[in-house]
């Protein structure tokens, strides 16, 4: 068996709804605002290309994962 207590805990955290606690919605908004600021800069400065699309996709993912970190562990 490959399952461990740590892996089961990680799965439980990943697949459980985490309602926002006091102060968290403001943190989410700050992260989204900075992500949007950078996304807009990339949109203006980077030529339309696969690489620009990947930069925007990965920025979106980074903000999503940062918000998940706050929700799950904040």
PDB file of N, H, CA, C and O in Angstrom:
ATOM      1  N   UNK A   1       0.840  -1.181   0.000  1.00  0.00           N
ATOM      2  CA  UNK A   1       0.000   0.000   0.000  1.00  0.00           C
ATOM      3  C   UNK A   1       0.883   1.241   0.000  1.00  0.00           C
ATOM      4  O   UNK A   1       1.835   1.335   0.774  1.00  0.00           O
ATOM      5  N   UNK A   2       0.557   2.202  -0.883  1.00  0.00           N
ATOM      6  H   UNK A   2      -0.216   2.126  -1.512  1.00  0.00           H
ATOM      7  CA  UNK A   2       1.380   3.393  -1.040  1.00  0.00           C
ATOM      8  C   UNK A   2       0.849   4.575  -0.242  1.00  0.00           C
ATOM      9  O   UNK A   2       1.550   5.572  -0.072  1.00  0.00           O
ATOM     10  N   UNK A   3      -0.355   4.475   0.238  1.00  0.00           N
ATOM     11  H   UNK A   3      -0.924   3.664   0.099  1.00  0.00           H
ATOM     12  CA  UNK A   3      -0.970   5.565   0.978  1.00  0.00           C
ATOM     13  C   UNK A   3      -0.266   5.756   2.321  1.00  0.00           C
ATOM     14  O   UNK A   3       0.142   4.796   2.976  1.00  0.00           O
ATOM     15  N   UNK A   4      -0.138   7.020   2.707  1.00  0.00           N
ATOM     16  H   UNK A   4      -0.470   7.799   2.176  1.00  0.00           H
ATOM     17  CA  UNK A   4       0.447   7.354   4.010  1.00  0.00           C
ATOM     18  C   UNK A   4      -0.499   8.305   4.729  1.00  0.00           C
ATOM     19  O   UNK A   4      -1.377   8.889   4.094  1.00  0.00           O
ATOM     20  N   UNK A   5      -0.344   8.472   6.034  1.00  0.00           N
ATOM     21  H   UNK A   5       0.369   7.997   6.550  1.00  0.00           H
ATOM     22  CA  UNK A   5      -1.170   9.466   6.725  1.00  0.00           C
ATOM     23  C   UNK A   5      -1.012  10.861   6.117  1.00  0.00           C
ATOM     24  O   UNK A   5      -1.979  11.619   6.027  1.00  0.00           O
ATOM     25  N   UNK A   6       0.205  11.192   5.703  1.00  0.00           N
ATOM     26  H   UNK A   6       0.990  10.577   5.776  1.00  0.00           H
ATOM     27  CA  UNK A   6       0.452  12.507   5.101  1.00  0.00           C
ATOM     28  C   UNK A   6      -0.274  12.661   3.765  1.00  0.00           C
ATOM     29  O   UNK A   6      -0.855  13.709   3.483  1.00  0.00           O
ATOM     30  N   UNK A   7      -0.235  11.596   2.936  1.00  0.00           N
ATOM     31  H   UNK A   7       0.237  10.745   3.165  1.00  0.00           H
ATOM     32  CA  UNK A   7      -0.910  11.697   1.638  1.00  0.00           C
ATOM     33  C   UNK A   7      -2.421  11.773   1.814  1.00  0.00           C
ATOM     34  O   UNK A   7      -3.093  12.503   1.086  1.00  0.00           O
ATOM     35  N   UNK A   8      -2.959  11.030   2.770  1.00  0.00           N
ATOM     36  H   UNK A   8      -2.413  10.437   3.362  1.00  0.00           H
ATOM     37  CA  UNK A   8      -4.404  11.098   3.020  1.00  0.00           C
ATOM     38  C   UNK A   8      -4.807  12.482   3.528  1.00  0.00           C
ATOM     39  O   UNK A   8      -5.858  13.001   3.153  1.00  0.00           O
ATOM     40  N   UNK A   9      -3.971  13.078   4.382  1.00  0.00           N
ATOM     41  H   UNK A   9      -3.117  12.657   4.686  1.00  0.00           H
ATOM     42  CA  UNK A   9      -4.262  14.434   4.883  1.00  0.00           C
ATOM     43  C   UNK A   9      -4.214  15.444   3.733  1.00  0.00           C
ATOM     44  O   UNK A   9      -5.083  16.309   3.627  1.00  0.00           O
ATOM     45  N   UNK A  10      -3.196  15.333   2.872  1.00  0.00           N
ATOM     46  H   UNK A  10      -2.490  14.630   2.958  1.00  0.00           H
ATOM     47  CA  UNK A  10      -3.081  16.244   1.730  1.00  0.00           C
ATOM     48  C   UNK A  10      -4.290  16.129   0.808  1.00  0.00           C
ATOM     49  O   UNK A  10      -4.789  17.138   0.311  1.00  0.00           O
ATOM     50  N   UNK A  11      -4.756  14.922   0.580  1.00  0.00           N
ATOM     51  H   UNK A  11      -4.351  14.102   0.983  1.00  0.00           H
ATOM     52  CA  UNK A  11      -5.940  14.716  -0.262  1.00  0.00           C
ATOM     53  C   UNK A  11      -7.169  15.343   0.400  1.00  0.00           C
ATOM     54  O   UNK A  11      -7.969  15.999  -0.267  1.00  0.00           O
ATOM     55  N   UNK A  12      -7.315  15.142   1.693  1.00  0.00           N
ATOM     56  H   UNK A  12      -6.665  14.609   2.235  1.00  0.00           H
ATOM     57  CA  UNK A  12      -8.462  15.724   2.405  1.00  0.00           C
ATOM     58  C   UNK A  12      -8.451  17.249   2.298  1.00  0.00           C
ATOM     59  O   UNK A  12      -9.494  17.866   2.077  1.00  0.00           O
ATOM     60  N   UNK A  13      -7.279  17.852   2.453  1.00  0.00           N
ATOM     61  H   UNK A  13      -6.432  17.352   2.633  1.00  0.00           H
ATOM     62  CA  UNK A  13      -7.177  19.313   2.357  1.00  0.00           C
ATOM     63  C   UNK A  13      -7.499  19.779   0.939  1.00  0.00           C
ATOM     64  O   UNK A  13      -8.208  20.768   0.758  1.00  0.00           O
ATOM     65  N   UNK A  14      -6.988  19.079  -0.054  1.00  0.00           N
ATOM     66  H   UNK A  14      -6.412  18.275   0.093  1.00  0.00           H
ATOM     67  CA  UNK A  14      -7.166  19.483  -1.452  1.00  0.00           C
ATOM     68  C   UNK A  14      -8.604  19.364  -1.923  1.00  0.00           C
ATOM     69  O   UNK A  14      -9.031  20.115  -2.800  1.00  0.00           O
ATOM     70  N   UNK A  15      -9.358  18.428  -1.355  1.00  0.00           N
ATOM     71  H   UNK A  15      -9.011  17.818  -0.643  1.00  0.00           H
ATOM     72  CA  UNK A  15     -10.700  18.162  -1.848  1.00  0.00           C
ATOM     73  C   UNK A  15     -11.781  18.510  -0.829  1.00  0.00           C
ATOM     74  O   UNK A  15     -12.836  17.877  -0.786  1.00  0.00           O
ATOM     75  N   UNK A  16     -11.508  19.511  -0.020  1.00  0.00           N
ATOM     76  H   UNK A  16     -10.651  20.025  -0.055  1.00  0.00           H
ATOM     77  CA  UNK A  16     -12.465  20.001   0.968  1.00  0.00           C
ATOM     78  C   UNK A  16     -12.714  21.476   0.709  1.00  0.00           C
ATOM     79  O   UNK A  16     -11.784  22.225   0.411  1.00  0.00           O
ATOM     80  N   UNK A  17     -13.960  21.892   0.822  1.00  0.00           N
ATOM     81  H   UNK A  17     -14.715  21.284   1.063  1.00  0.00           H
ATOM     82  CA  UNK A  17     -14.291  23.308   0.693  1.00  0.00           C
ATOM     83  C   UNK A  17     -13.754  24.043   1.915  1.00  0.00           C
ATOM     84  O   UNK A  17     -13.921  23.595   3.050  1.00  0.00           O
ATOM     85  N   UNK A  18     -13.110  25.170   1.667  1.00  0.00           N
ATOM     86  H   UNK A  18     -12.974  25.535   0.746  1.00  0.00           H
ATOM     87  CA  UNK A  18     -12.551  25.986   2.735  1.00  0.00           C
ATOM     88  C   UNK A  18     -13.225  27.359   2.694  1.00  0.00           C
ATOM     89  O   UNK A  18     -12.791  28.235   1.946  1.00  0.00           O
ATOM     90  N   UNK A  19     -14.279  27.554   3.487  1.00  0.00           N
ATOM     91  H   UNK A  19     -14.632  26.842   4.094  1.00  0.00           H
ATOM     92  CA  UNK A  19     -14.950  28.855   3.462  1.00  0.00           C
ATOM     93  C   UNK A  19     -13.990  29.945   3.922  1.00  0.00           C
ATOM     94  O   UNK A  19     -13.147  29.708   4.788  1.00  0.00           O
ATOM     95  N   UNK A  20     -14.114  31.129   3.351  1.00  0.00           N
ATOM     96  H   UNK A  20     -14.799  31.321   2.648  1.00  0.00           H
ATOM     97  CA  UNK A  20     -13.190  32.203   3.717  1.00  0.00           C
ATOM     98  C   UNK A  20     -13.336  32.589   5.188  1.00  0.00           C
ATOM     99  O   UNK A  20     -14.439  32.722   5.718  1.00  0.00           O
ATOM    100  N   UNK A  21     -12.194  32.761   5.813  1.00  0.00           N
ATOM    101  H   UNK A  21     -11.298  32.653   5.382  1.00  0.00           H
ATOM    102  CA  UNK A  21     -12.171  33.253   7.183  1.00  0.00           C
ATOM    103  C   UNK A  21     -11.963  34.761   7.155  1.00  0.00           C
ATOM    104  O   UNK A  21     -11.668  35.345   6.112  1.00  0.00           O
ATOM    105  N   UNK A  22     -12.119  35.366   8.294  1.00  0.00           N
ATOM    106  H   UNK A  22     -12.359  34.892   9.142  1.00  0.00           H
ATOM    107  CA  UNK A  22     -11.992  36.820   8.402  1.00  0.00           C
ATOM    108  C   UNK A  22     -10.650  37.273   7.815  1.00  0.00           C
ATOM    109  O   UNK A  22      -9.594  36.733   8.145  1.00  0.00           O
ATOM    110  N   UNK A  23     -10.722  38.268   6.946  1.00  0.00           N
ATOM    111  H   UNK A  23     -11.580  38.707   6.678  1.00  0.00           H
ATOM    112  CA  UNK A  23      -9.532  38.840   6.339  1.00  0.00           C
ATOM    113  C   UNK A  23      -9.096  38.174   5.046  1.00  0.00           C
ATOM    114  O   UNK A  23      -8.383  38.787   4.251  1.00  0.00           O
ATOM    115  N   UNK A  24      -9.503  36.944   4.822  1.00  0.00           N
ATOM    116  H   UNK A  24     -10.082  36.446   5.468  1.00  0.00           H
ATOM    117  CA  UNK A  24      -9.043  36.249   3.618  1.00  0.00           C
ATOM    118  C   UNK A  24      -9.573  36.857   2.321  1.00  0.00           C
ATOM    119  O   UNK A  24      -8.810  36.966   1.361  1.00  0.00           O
ATOM    120  N   UNK A  25     -10.857  37.262   2.245  1.00  0.00           N
ATOM    121  H   UNK A  25     -11.477  37.173   3.024  1.00  0.00           H
ATOM    122  CA  UNK A  25     -11.300  37.858   0.980  1.00  0.00           C
ATOM    123  C   UNK A  25     -10.448  39.057   0.555  1.00  0.00           C
ATOM    124  O   UNK A  25     -10.231  39.263  -0.639  1.00  0.00           O
ATOM    125  N   UNK A  26      -9.969  39.842   1.505  1.00  0.00           N
ATOM    126  H   UNK A  26     -10.146  39.675   2.475  1.00  0.00           H
ATOM    127  CA  UNK A  26      -9.104  40.973   1.173  1.00  0.00           C
ATOM    128  C   UNK A  26      -7.769  40.486   0.607  1.00  0.00           C
ATOM    129  O   UNK A  26      -7.236  41.082  -0.329  1.00  0.00           O
ATOM    130  N   UNK A  27      -7.239  39.426   1.164  1.00  0.00           N
ATOM    131  H   UNK A  27      -7.672  38.942   1.925  1.00  0.00           H
ATOM    132  CA  UNK A  27      -5.988  38.854   0.655  1.00  0.00           C
ATOM    133  C   UNK A  27      -6.191  38.349  -0.765  1.00  0.00           C
ATOM    134  O   UNK A  27      -5.355  38.584  -1.638  1.00  0.00           O
ATOM    135  N   UNK A  28      -7.308  37.651  -1.000  1.00  0.00           N
ATOM    136  H   UNK A  28      -7.987  37.459  -0.292  1.00  0.00           H
ATOM    137  CA  UNK A  28      -7.598  37.165  -2.356  1.00  0.00           C
ATOM    138  C   UNK A  28      -7.641  38.327  -3.344  1.00  0.00           C
ATOM    139  O   UNK A  28      -7.085  38.246  -4.440  1.00  0.00           O
ATOM    140  N   UNK A  29      -8.303  39.402  -2.945  1.00  0.00           N
ATOM    141  H   UNK A  29      -8.754  39.468  -2.055  1.00  0.00           H
ATOM    142  CA  UNK A  29      -8.438  40.562  -3.829  1.00  0.00           C
ATOM    143  C   UNK A  29      -7.080  41.200  -4.105  1.00  0.00           C
ATOM    144  O   UNK A  29      -6.805  41.605  -5.235  1.00  0.00           O
ATOM    145  N   UNK A  30      -6.234  41.293  -3.088  1.00  0.00           N
ATOM    146  H   UNK A  30      -6.457  40.964  -2.171  1.00  0.00           H
ATOM    147  CA  UNK A  30      -4.894  41.856  -3.296  1.00  0.00           C
ATOM    148  C   UNK A  30      -4.097  41.020  -4.297  1.00  0.00           C
ATOM    149  O   UNK A  30      -3.449  41.558  -5.195  1.00  0.00           O
ATOM    150  N   UNK A  31      -4.154  39.714  -4.131  1.00  0.00           N
ATOM    151  H   UNK A  31      -4.681  39.277  -3.402  1.00  0.00           H
ATOM    152  CA  UNK A  31      -3.439  38.836  -5.062  1.00  0.00           C
ATOM    153  C   UNK A  31      -3.985  38.969  -6.481  1.00  0.00           C
ATOM    154  O   UNK A  31      -3.220  39.063  -7.441  1.00  0.00           O
ATOM    155  N   UNK A  32      -5.313  38.975  -6.608  1.00  0.00           N
ATOM    156  H   UNK A  32      -5.935  38.899  -5.828  1.00  0.00           H
ATOM    157  CA  UNK A  32      -5.912  39.109  -7.948  1.00  0.00           C
ATOM    158  C   UNK A  32      -5.557  40.453  -8.574  1.00  0.00           C
ATOM    159  O   UNK A  32      -5.294  40.524  -9.775  1.00  0.00           O
ATOM    160  N   UNK A  33      -5.547  41.517  -7.776  1.00  0.00           N
ATOM    161  H   UNK A  33      -5.761  41.459  -6.801  1.00  0.00           H
ATOM    162  CA  UNK A  33      -5.237  42.851  -8.309  1.00  0.00           C
ATOM    163  C   UNK A  33      -3.808  42.906  -8.842  1.00  0.00           C
ATOM    164  O   UNK A  33      -3.566  43.458  -9.915  1.00  0.00           O
ATOM    165  N   UNK A  34      -2.876  42.346  -8.109  1.00  0.00           N
ATOM    166  H   UNK A  34      -3.072  41.898  -7.237  1.00  0.00           H
ATOM    167  CA  UNK A  34      -1.475  42.345  -8.573  1.00  0.00           C
ATOM    168  C   UNK A  34      -1.322  41.430  -9.786  1.00  0.00           C
ATOM    169  O   UNK A  34      -0.574  41.750 -10.710  1.00  0.00           O
ATOM    170  N   UNK A  35      -2.019  40.299  -9.792  1.00  0.00           N
ATOM    171  H   UNK A  35      -2.626  40.039  -9.042  1.00  0.00           H
ATOM    172  CA  UNK A  35      -1.980  39.424 -10.956  1.00  0.00           C
ATOM    173  C   UNK A  35      -2.531  40.123 -12.188  1.00  0.00           C
ATOM    174  O   UNK A  35      -1.966  40.026 -13.277  1.00  0.00           O
ATOM    175  N   UNK A  36      -3.646  40.832 -12.002  1.00  0.00           N
ATOM    176  H   UNK A  36      -4.105  40.911 -11.117  1.00  0.00           H
ATOM    177  CA  UNK A  36      -4.237  41.552 -13.135  1.00  0.00           C
ATOM    178  C   UNK A  36      -3.295  42.648 -13.633  1.00  0.00           C
ATOM    179  O   UNK A  36      -3.153  42.856 -14.838  1.00  0.00           O
ATOM    180  N   UNK A  37      -2.654  43.345 -12.698  1.00  0.00           N
ATOM    181  H   UNK A  37      -2.769  43.176 -11.719  1.00  0.00           H
ATOM    182  CA  UNK A  37      -1.702  44.393 -13.074  1.00  0.00           C
ATOM    183  C   UNK A  37      -0.589  43.815 -13.956  1.00  0.00           C
ATOM    184  O   UNK A  37      -0.250  44.393 -14.989  1.00  0.00           O
ATOM    185  N   UNK A  38      -0.030  42.692 -13.552  1.00  0.00           N
ATOM    186  H   UNK A  38      -0.305  42.222 -12.713  1.00  0.00           H
ATOM    187  CA  UNK A  38       1.019  42.068 -14.352  1.00  0.00           C
ATOM    188  C   UNK A  38       0.465  41.528 -15.665  1.00  0.00           C
ATOM    189  O   UNK A  38       1.116  41.648 -16.703  1.00  0.00           O
ATOM    190  N   UNK A  39      -0.723  40.938 -15.635  1.00  0.00           N
ATOM    191  H   UNK A  39      -1.252  40.841 -14.791  1.00  0.00           H
ATOM    192  CA  UNK A  39      -1.338  40.423 -16.869  1.00  0.00           C
ATOM    193  C   UNK A  39      -1.537  41.550 -17.886  1.00  0.00           C
ATOM    194  O   UNK A  39      -1.277  41.369 -19.076  1.00  0.00           O
ATOM    195  N   UNK A  40      -1.994  42.700 -17.421  1.00  0.00           N
ATOM    196  H   UNK A  40      -2.205  42.847 -16.454  1.00  0.00           H
ATOM    197  CA  UNK A  40      -2.190  43.833 -18.325  1.00  0.00           C
ATOM    198  C   UNK A  40      -0.867  44.316 -18.910  1.00  0.00           C
ATOM    199  O   UNK A  40      -0.805  44.694 -20.080  1.00  0.00           O
ATOM    200  N   UNK A  41       0.193  44.302 -18.097  1.00  0.00           N
ATOM    201  H   UNK A  41       0.143  43.995 -17.147  1.00  0.00           H
ATOM    202  CA  UNK A  41       1.514  44.692 -18.587  1.00  0.00           C
ATOM    203  C   UNK A  41       2.007  43.703 -19.640  1.00  0.00           C
ATOM    204  O   UNK A  41       2.523  44.107 -20.682  1.00  0.00           O
ATOM    205  N   UNK A  42       1.849  42.427 -19.374  1.00  0.00           N
ATOM    206  H   UNK A  42       1.429  42.098 -18.528  1.00  0.00           H
ATOM    207  CA  UNK A  42       2.232  41.395 -20.351  1.00  0.00           C
ATOM    208  C   UNK A  42       1.437  41.579 -21.636  1.00  0.00           C
ATOM    209  O   UNK A  42       1.993  41.464 -22.728  1.00  0.00           O
ATOM    210  N   UNK A  43       0.146  41.863 -21.521  1.00  0.00           N
ATOM    211  H   UNK A  43      -0.306  41.956 -20.633  1.00  0.00           H
ATOM    212  CA  UNK A  43      -0.725  42.039 -22.687  1.00  0.00           C
ATOM    213  C   UNK A  43      -0.245  43.194 -23.557  1.00  0.00           C
ATOM    214  O   UNK A  43      -0.321  43.127 -24.783  1.00  0.00           O
ATOM    215  N   UNK A  44       0.248  44.247 -22.923  1.00  0.00           N
ATOM    216  H   UNK A  44       0.310  44.301 -21.927  1.00  0.00           H
ATOM    217  CA  UNK A  44       0.715  45.429 -23.661  1.00  0.00           C
ATOM    218  C   UNK A  44       2.106  45.207 -24.251  1.00  0.00           C
ATOM    219  O   UNK A  44       2.361  45.587 -25.394  1.00  0.00           O
ATOM    220  N   UNK A  45       3.007  44.595 -23.482  1.00  0.00           N
ATOM    221  H   UNK A  45       2.800  44.287 -22.554  1.00  0.00           H
ATOM    222  CA  UNK A  45       4.411  44.551 -23.881  1.00  0.00           C
ATOM    223  C   UNK A  45       4.815  43.305 -24.667  1.00  0.00           C
ATOM    224  O   UNK A  45       5.724  43.374 -25.495  1.00  0.00           O
ATOM    225  N   UNK A  46       4.177  42.200 -24.430  1.00  0.00           N
ATOM    226  H   UNK A  46       3.439  42.144 -23.757  1.00  0.00           H
ATOM    227  CA  UNK A  46       4.598  40.956 -25.085  1.00  0.00           C
ATOM    228  C   UNK A  46       3.835  40.768 -26.391  1.00  0.00           C
ATOM    229  O   UNK A  46       2.615  40.921 -26.428  1.00  0.00           O
ATOM    230  N   UNK A  47       4.547  40.439 -27.453  1.00  0.00           N
ATOM    231  H   UNK A  47       5.538  40.314 -27.423  1.00  0.00           H
ATOM    232  CA  UNK A  47       3.869  40.213 -28.725  1.00  0.00           C
ATOM    233  C   UNK A  47       2.892  39.034 -28.621  1.00  0.00           C
ATOM    234  O   UNK A  47       3.123  38.077 -27.882  1.00  0.00           O
ATOM    235  N   UNK A  48       1.815  39.130 -29.369  1.00  0.00           N
ATOM    236  H   UNK A  48       1.627  39.907 -29.969  1.00  0.00           H
ATOM    237  CA  UNK A  48       0.844  38.047 -29.420  1.00  0.00           C
ATOM    238  C   UNK A  48       1.547  36.785 -29.901  1.00  0.00           C
ATOM    239  O   UNK A  48       2.084  36.733 -31.008  1.00  0.00           O
ATOM    240  N   UNK A  49       1.530  35.771 -29.041  1.00  0.00           N
ATOM    241  H   UNK A  49       1.094  35.813 -28.142  1.00  0.00           H
ATOM    242  CA  UNK A  49       2.268  34.548 -29.360  1.00  0.00           C
ATOM    243  C   UNK A  49       1.867  33.452 -28.389  1.00  0.00           C
ATOM    244  O   UNK A  49       1.167  33.693 -27.406  1.00  0.00           O
ATOM    245  N   UNK A  50       2.315  32.266 -28.680  1.00  0.00           N
ATOM    246  H   UNK A  50       2.884  32.070 -29.479  1.00  0.00           H
ATOM    247  CA  UNK A  50       2.112  31.135 -27.775  1.00  0.00           C
ATOM    248  C   UNK A  50       2.738  31.449 -26.421  1.00  0.00           C
ATOM    249  O   UNK A  50       2.164  31.152 -25.374  1.00  0.00           O
ATOM    250  N   UNK A  51       3.930  32.056 -26.459  1.00  0.00           N
ATOM    251  H   UNK A  51       4.396  32.297 -27.311  1.00  0.00           H
ATOM    252  CA  UNK A  51       4.638  32.363 -25.221  1.00  0.00           C
ATOM    253  C   UNK A  51       3.858  33.360 -24.355  1.00  0.00           C
ATOM    254  O   UNK A  51       3.810  33.215 -23.133  1.00  0.00           O
ATOM    255  N   UNK A  52       3.252  34.363 -24.982  1.00  0.00           N
ATOM    256  H   UNK A  52       3.291  34.481 -25.974  1.00  0.00           H
ATOM    257  CA  UNK A  52       2.437  35.314 -24.217  1.00  0.00           C
ATOM    258  C   UNK A  52       1.237  34.597 -23.614  1.00  0.00           C
ATOM    259  O   UNK A  52       0.895  34.817 -22.452  1.00  0.00           O
ATOM    260  N   UNK A  53       0.601  33.745 -24.401  1.00  0.00           N
ATOM    261  H   UNK A  53       0.878  33.566 -25.345  1.00  0.00           H
ATOM    262  CA  UNK A  53      -0.536  32.981 -23.891  1.00  0.00           C
ATOM    263  C   UNK A  53      -0.130  32.123 -22.704  1.00  0.00           C
ATOM    264  O   UNK A  53      -0.851  32.046 -21.709  1.00  0.00           O
ATOM    265  N   UNK A  54       1.028  31.477 -22.810  1.00  0.00           N
ATOM    266  H   UNK A  54       1.614  31.539 -23.618  1.00  0.00           H
ATOM    267  CA  UNK A  54       1.509  30.659 -21.695  1.00  0.00           C
ATOM    268  C   UNK A  54       1.828  31.509 -20.476  1.00  0.00           C
ATOM    269  O   UNK A  54       1.541  31.109 -19.348  1.00  0.00           O
ATOM    270  N   UNK A  55       2.417  32.679 -20.694  1.00  0.00           N
ATOM    271  H   UNK A  55       2.649  33.004 -21.610  1.00  0.00           H
ATOM    272  CA  UNK A  55       2.721  33.571 -19.572  1.00  0.00           C
ATOM    273  C   UNK A  55       1.437  33.954 -18.844  1.00  0.00           C
ATOM    274  O   UNK A  55       1.392  33.936 -17.614  1.00  0.00           O
ATOM    275  N   UNK A  56       0.398  34.298 -19.592  1.00  0.00           N
ATOM    276  H   UNK A  56       0.434  34.313 -20.592  1.00  0.00           H
ATOM    277  CA  UNK A  56      -0.874  34.678 -18.973  1.00  0.00           C
ATOM    278  C   UNK A  56      -1.540  33.494 -18.286  1.00  0.00           C
ATOM    279  O   UNK A  56      -2.089  33.637 -17.193  1.00  0.00           O
ATOM    280  N   UNK A  57      -1.494  32.333 -18.917  1.00  0.00           N
ATOM    281  H   UNK A  57      -1.048  32.217 -19.804  1.00  0.00           H
ATOM    282  CA  UNK A  57      -2.077  31.134 -18.308  1.00  0.00           C
ATOM    283  C   UNK A  57      -1.361  30.798 -17.007  1.00  0.00           C
ATOM    284  O   UNK A  57      -2.000  30.517 -15.993  1.00  0.00           O
ATOM    285  N   UNK A  58      -0.042  30.828 -17.041  1.00  0.00           N
ATOM    286  H   UNK A  58       0.476  31.056 -17.864  1.00  0.00           H
ATOM    287  CA  UNK A  58       0.717  30.479 -15.839  1.00  0.00           C
ATOM    288  C   UNK A  58       0.582  31.531 -14.748  1.00  0.00           C
ATOM    289  O   UNK A  58       0.623  31.192 -13.566  1.00  0.00           O
ATOM    290  N   UNK A  59       0.423  32.779 -15.108  1.00  0.00           N
ATOM    291  H   UNK A  59       0.389  33.054 -16.069  1.00  0.00           H
ATOM    292  CA  UNK A  59       0.148  33.817 -14.114  1.00  0.00           C
ATOM    293  C   UNK A  59      -1.207  33.564 -13.459  1.00  0.00           C
ATOM    294  O   UNK A  59      -1.345  33.672 -12.241  1.00  0.00           O
ATOM    295  N   UNK A  60      -2.198  33.230 -14.271  1.00  0.00           N
ATOM    296  H   UNK A  60      -2.085  33.142 -15.261  1.00  0.00           H
ATOM    297  CA  UNK A  60      -3.521  32.893 -13.735  1.00  0.00           C
ATOM    298  C   UNK A  60      -3.415  31.716 -12.765  1.00  0.00           C
ATOM    299  O   UNK A  60      -4.027  31.728 -11.697  1.00  0.00           O
ATOM    300  N   UNK A  61      -2.649  30.718 -13.136  1.00  0.00           N
ATOM    301  H   UNK A  61      -2.152  30.708 -14.003  1.00  0.00           H
ATOM    302  CA  UNK A  61      -2.447  29.556 -12.258  1.00  0.00           C
ATOM    303  C   UNK A  61      -1.737  29.958 -10.974  1.00  0.00           C
ATOM    304  O   UNK A  61      -2.093  29.490  -9.892  1.00  0.00           O
ATOM    305  N   UNK A  62      -0.739  30.819 -11.086  1.00  0.00           N
ATOM    306  H   UNK A  62      -0.450  31.199 -11.965  1.00  0.00           H
ATOM    307  CA  UNK A  62       0.003  31.246  -9.900  1.00  0.00           C
ATOM    308  C   UNK A  62      -0.907  31.950  -8.902  1.00  0.00           C
ATOM    309  O   UNK A  62      -0.818  31.707  -7.698  1.00  0.00           O
ATOM    310  N   UNK A  63      -1.780  32.820  -9.398  1.00  0.00           N
ATOM    311  H   UNK A  63      -1.852  33.017 -10.376  1.00  0.00           H
ATOM    312  CA  UNK A  63      -2.710  33.518  -8.504  1.00  0.00           C
ATOM    313  C   UNK A  63      -3.703  32.530  -7.911  1.00  0.00           C
ATOM    314  O   UNK A  63      -4.037  32.620  -6.729  1.00  0.00           O
ATOM    315  N   UNK A  64      -4.175  31.589  -8.719  1.00  0.00           N
ATOM    316  H   UNK A  64      -3.903  31.516  -9.678  1.00  0.00           H
ATOM    317  CA  UNK A  64      -5.103  30.583  -8.207  1.00  0.00           C
ATOM    318  C   UNK A  64      -4.450  29.773  -7.095  1.00  0.00           C
ATOM    319  O   UNK A  64      -5.068  29.539  -6.056  1.00  0.00           O
ATOM    320  N   UNK A  65      -3.211  29.343  -7.300  1.00  0.00           N
ATOM    321  H   UNK A  65      -2.709  29.533  -8.144  1.00  0.00           H
ATOM    322  CA  UNK A  65      -2.534  28.537  -6.287  1.00  0.00           C
ATOM    323  C   UNK A  65      -2.199  29.365  -5.052  1.00  0.00           C
ATOM    324  O   UNK A  65      -2.247  28.849  -3.935  1.00  0.00           O
ATOM    325  N   UNK A  66      -1.861  30.644  -5.234  1.00  0.00           N
ATOM    326  H   UNK A  66      -1.823  31.063  -6.141  1.00  0.00           H
ATOM    327  CA  UNK A  66      -1.624  31.501  -4.073  1.00  0.00           C
ATOM    328  C   UNK A  66      -2.905  31.637  -3.251  1.00  0.00           C
ATOM    329  O   UNK A  66      -2.864  31.568  -2.023  1.00  0.00           O
ATOM    330  N   UNK A  67      -4.044  31.831  -3.925  1.00  0.00           N
ATOM    331  H   UNK A  67      -4.077  31.887  -4.923  1.00  0.00           H
ATOM    332  CA  UNK A  67      -5.313  31.906  -3.213  1.00  0.00           C
ATOM    333  C   UNK A  67      -5.646  30.573  -2.538  1.00  0.00           C
ATOM    334  O   UNK A  67      -6.191  30.557  -1.434  1.00  0.00           O
ATOM    335  N   UNK A  68      -5.323  29.464  -3.191  1.00  0.00           N
ATOM    336  H   UNK A  68      -4.880  29.477  -4.087  1.00  0.00           H
ATOM    337  CA  UNK A  68      -5.547  28.162  -2.578  1.00  0.00           C
ATOM    338  C   UNK A  68      -4.698  28.002  -1.324  1.00  0.00           C
ATOM    339  O   UNK A  68      -5.159  27.442  -0.329  1.00  0.00           O
ATOM    340  N   UNK A  69      -3.469  28.487  -1.364  1.00  0.00           N
ATOM    341  H   UNK A  69      -3.095  28.943  -2.171  1.00  0.00           H
ATOM    342  CA  UNK A  69      -2.613  28.411  -0.176  1.00  0.00           C
ATOM    343  C   UNK A  69      -3.221  29.173   0.985  1.00  0.00           C
ATOM    344  O   UNK A  69      -3.194  28.706   2.123  1.00  0.00           O
ATOM    345  N   UNK A  70      -3.773  30.352   0.698  1.00  0.00           N
ATOM    346  H   UNK A  70      -3.796  30.732  -0.227  1.00  0.00           H
ATOM    347  CA  UNK A  70      -4.418  31.139   1.742  1.00  0.00           C
ATOM    348  C   UNK A  70      -5.648  30.392   2.274  1.00  0.00           C
ATOM    349  O   UNK A  70      -5.861  30.305   3.483  1.00  0.00           O
ATOM    350  N   UNK A  71      -6.445  29.861   1.355  1.00  0.00           N
ATOM    351  H   UNK A  71      -6.272  29.932   0.373  1.00  0.00           H
ATOM    352  CA  UNK A  71      -7.676  29.159   1.770  1.00  0.00           C
ATOM    353  C   UNK A  71      -7.369  27.918   2.600  1.00  0.00           C
ATOM    354  O   UNK A  71      -8.022  27.655   3.610  1.00  0.00           O
ATOM    355  N   UNK A  72      -6.369  27.162   2.161  1.00  0.00           N
ATOM    356  H   UNK A  72      -5.839  27.376   1.341  1.00  0.00           H
ATOM    357  CA  UNK A  72      -6.084  25.878   2.793  1.00  0.00           C
ATOM    358  C   UNK A  72      -5.206  25.977   4.039  1.00  0.00           C
ATOM    359  O   UNK A  72      -5.316  25.153   4.946  1.00  0.00           O
ATOM    360  N   UNK A  73      -4.342  26.979   4.082  1.00  0.00           N
ATOM    361  H   UNK A  73      -4.253  27.649   3.345  1.00  0.00           H
ATOM    362  CA  UNK A  73      -3.346  27.012   5.157  1.00  0.00           C
ATOM    363  C   UNK A  73      -3.270  28.358   5.871  1.00  0.00           C
ATOM    364  O   UNK A  73      -2.493  28.523   6.812  1.00  0.00           O
ATOM    365  N   UNK A  74      -4.077  29.319   5.423  1.00  0.00           N
ATOM    366  H   UNK A  74      -4.708  29.185   4.659  1.00  0.00           H
ATOM    367  CA  UNK A  74      -3.952  30.671   5.960  1.00  0.00           C
ATOM    368  C   UNK A  74      -4.684  30.910   7.245  1.00  0.00           C
ATOM    369  O   UNK A  74      -4.643  32.016   7.782  1.00  0.00           O
TER     370      UNK A  74
END
